[in-house]
């Protein structure tokens, strides 16, 4: 199926699972697409069967906690960050529930974790203001270009970091009014996508589509009721068409398709096309 604007807008919820007693902080599809794994603030790791549409297995990480869980290229191993004791990243075998390797190095909480789509390396971002490149085969941070120092923005924190499927781009999400696209090899900012009024510092959840042609984003805004009493959270979704060869990116505001309001009770939808 080719991903287009109309196809993406047609997506709907197929099933709801309620296996956790606390917030689900992350989920990830296996490389073959047959399973989904989730991590939660209740210290549980839940494995779901996508074909049967039901939970398959539950593991626990009571001592270290579990956050930002990611499949490696094998369907029976994962990496995840800790939200207890320390900031070490852990490499876990789902087959026997044993750790394969530890990746110490960050001095503050890890807020982003992503596997490379092309090899056994992965990247992590932390509140210690560094991005680190790792190899599953070694506990040490990799190479002379393993740490990218980015310009610090005092108005927000990073909340997510993901590779594009072609391995060329890294997407940095924030709890501010923008997300950033950076070169995966040089660590330089290629483009900043903005257009959000986010005074409440709500986390922006952003991701590449599988063909690396679109960036999708969602967070929740609070909208006043028609009577002026009380408020309610609604999903805010946006989509950017990534620039290809010969195309220059156009800012969402200048593209003339920026919509920031919606009637109470309706989702707010944003779609930005950079091919103008």
Secondary structure, 3 states (H helix, E strand, C coil): CCCCHHHHHCCCCCCCCCCCCCCEEEEEECCCCCEEEEEECCCEEEEEECCCCEEEEEEECCCCCCEEEEECCCCCEEEEECCCCCCCEEEEECCCCEEEEEECCCCCCEEEEEECCCCCEEEEEECCCEEEEEECCECCCCCCCCEEECCCCCCCCEEEEEECCCCCEEEEEECCCCEEEEECCCCCEEEEECCCCCCCCCCCEEEECCCCCEEEEEEEEEEECCCCCCEEEEEEEEEEECCCCCCCCCCCCCCCCCCCCCCCCCCEEEEEECCC
